[in-house]
Amino acid sequence: MKDELDRKLSAIIAKRKDNLVNIVQFDDLFFVFAKKTLKEVANFINSKLENSTQDFLKIYYDDPINFMNTQYFAQVQVAGGFSRNRYSLISEETNPLLRFEGDDTNGQVKVSMRLKSENNFKEIGKYGISQLNEEKTTEILINFLEKVFS
């Protein structure tokens, strides 16, 4: 009985240590995620999209329409059917969006999406900032594109 409680306590402490690392390093980790990982994944997907369609992904590090008082924010928009040079903010309100909103108090990033036909964002998951590596970010973006194009 004591061994079982000891293992449970050890698991709780290990989880808390991971959370503390996420919280303490959140600022740096979110910056790397948004400016490096997300950008690289979006560029990779864009290279494939633009070769076969006129669609592309555009990344924002703030919401150009609605003011949000947070530095931990990134959103990816699917746009297309026109030249990248003719893109305008008006289309931001109607094109599908994938949002990443960070919370430095718990080290989590809330991921939500809004499709063309929807008015509100729907949460699709919460991830610890250390979970958002290149593979997980690619998976999230591809799942988003699957919903957008289906």
C-alpha positions as CSV (number, residue, x, y, z in Angstrom):
1,M,0.0,0.0,0.0
2,K,2.8,2.4,0.9
3,D,4.7,1.6,-2.3
4,E,1.6,2.4,-4.4
5,L,1.1,5.8,-2.6
6,D,4.9,6.4,-3.0
7,R,4.6,5.8,-6.8
8,K,1.6,8.0,-7.1
9,L,3.4,10.8,-5.2
10,S,6.4,10.4,-7.4
11,A,4.2,10.7,-10.5
12,I,2.6,13.8,-9.2
13,I,5.9,15.4,-8.5
14,A,7.3,14.5,-11.9
15,K,4.3,16.0,-13.6
16,R,4.6,19.2,-11.5
17,K,8.3,19.4,-12.5
18,D,7.4,19.3,-16.2
19,N,4.7,21.9,-15.6
20,L,7.2,24.2,-13.8
21,V,9.7,23.9,-16.7
22,N,6.9,24.8,-19.1
23,I,5.9,27.8,-17.0
24,V,9.4,29.1,-16.2
25,Q,10.6,28.8,-19.8
26,F,7.2,29.6,-21.5
27,D,8.3,33.0,-22.9
28,D,11.3,31.5,-24.7
29,L,9.5,28.3,-25.7
30,F,6.5,30.2,-27.2
31,F,8.8,32.5,-29.1
32,V,10.7,29.5,-30.6
33,F,7.3,27.8,-31.4
34,A,5.7,30.8,-33.1
35,K,8.6,32.4,-34.9
36,K,10.6,29.2,-35.8
37,T,8.6,26.0,-35.7
38,L,5.2,27.3,-36.8
39,K,6.8,29.4,-39.5
40,E,8.9,26.5,-40.9
41,V,6.0,24.2,-40.9
42,A,3.7,26.8,-42.6
43,N,6.5,27.4,-45.2
44,F,6.8,23.7,-45.9
45,I,3.1,23.3,-46.4
46,N,2.9,26.5,-48.5
47,S,5.6,25.1,-50.8
48,K,3.4,22.1,-51.5
49,L,0.1,24.0,-51.6
50,E,1.3,26.7,-54.0
51,N,2.7,24.2,-56.4
52,S,-0.7,22.6,-56.9
53,T,-3.3,25.2,-55.9
54,Q,-3.6,29.0,-55.4
55,D,-4.1,28.5,-51.7
56,F,-1.6,29.6,-49.1
57,L,-1.1,29.9,-45.3
58,K,-0.6,33.3,-43.7
59,I,0.7,33.7,-40.2
60,Y,-0.2,36.5,-37.9
61,Y,1.4,37.2,-34.5
62,D,-1.5,39.4,-33.4
63,D,-5.2,39.6,-34.4
64,P,-5.5,42.3,-37.0
65,I,-9.2,42.7,-36.5
66,N,-9.8,42.2,-32.8
67,F,-7.4,43.5,-30.2
68,M,-6.1,40.8,-27.9
69,N,-3.9,41.8,-24.9
70,T,-1.5,38.9,-25.0
71,Q,2.0,38.4,-26.3
72,Y,1.5,34.7,-26.6
73,F,-0.6,34.6,-29.8
74,A,-0.3,33.3,-33.3
75,Q,-2.8,32.4,-35.9
76,V,-2.7,30.7,-39.3
77,Q,-5.1,31.7,-42.0
78,V,-5.9,29.7,-45.1
79,A,-6.3,32.1,-48.0
80,G,-6.4,31.5,-51.8
81,G,-8.0,31.9,-55.1
82,F,-6.1,35.1,-55.7
83,S,-2.6,36.5,-55.8
84,R,-0.8,36.9,-52.5
85,N,-0.2,40.6,-53.5
86,R,-3.9,41.3,-53.6
87,Y,-4.5,39.9,-50.1
88,S,-6.4,42.2,-47.7
89,L,-7.5,42.2,-44.1
90,I,-11.2,42.1,-45.1
91,S,-10.7,38.5,-46.1
92,E,-9.4,37.8,-42.6
93,E,-13.0,37.8,-41.3
94,T,-14.2,35.2,-43.7
95,N,-11.3,32.8,-44.3
96,P,-10.6,29.8,-42.0
97,L,-8.3,30.5,-39.1
98,L,-6.3,28.3,-36.7
99,R,-5.4,30.1,-33.4
100,F,-2.6,29.4,-30.9
101,E,-3.2,31.2,-27.6
102,G,-0.6,30.8,-24.9
103,D,-1.2,30.9,-21.2
104,D,2.1,31.5,-19.2
105,T,0.4,30.8,-15.9
106,N,0.0,27.1,-16.6
107,G,2.4,26.6,-19.6
108,Q,-0.5,25.6,-21.9
109,V,-1.3,26.6,-25.5
110,K,-5.0,26.5,-26.5
111,V,-5.5,25.6,-30.1
112,S,-8.8,26.6,-31.7
113,M,-10.2,26.9,-35.2
114,R,-12.9,28.7,-37.1
115,L,-14.0,27.5,-40.5
116,K,-15.6,29.7,-43.2
117,S,-19.1,28.8,-42.2
118,E,-18.6,29.5,-38.5
119,N,-18.8,32.7,-36.5
120,N,-17.0,31.5,-33.3
121,F,-13.8,29.6,-32.6
122,K,-14.0,26.0,-31.5
123,E,-11.3,24.7,-29.2
124,I,-9.6,21.6,-30.7
125,G,-7.0,21.0,-27.9
126,K,-4.6,22.2,-25.3
127,Y,-1.0,21.4,-25.4
128,G,2.0,22.0,-23.1
129,I,4.3,24.4,-24.9
130,S,7.1,21.7,-24.9
131,Q,4.7,19.4,-26.8
132,L,4.5,21.7,-29.8
133,N,7.5,20.4,-31.7
134,E,7.7,20.3,-35.5
135,E,5.9,16.9,-35.8
136,K,3.0,17.9,-33.5
137,T,2.7,21.3,-35.2
138,T,2.6,19.7,-38.7
139,E,0.0,17.3,-37.5
140,I,-2.2,20.1,-36.2
141,L,-1.9,22.1,-39.4
142,I,-2.6,19.1,-41.6
143,N,-5.7,18.2,-39.6
144,F,-6.8,21.8,-39.9
145,L,-6.4,21.8,-43.6
146,E,-8.2,18.5,-43.9
147,K,-11.3,20.1,-42.2
148,V,-11.0,23.2,-44.3
149,F,-10.7,21.4,-47.7
150,S,-13.3,18.6,-47.0
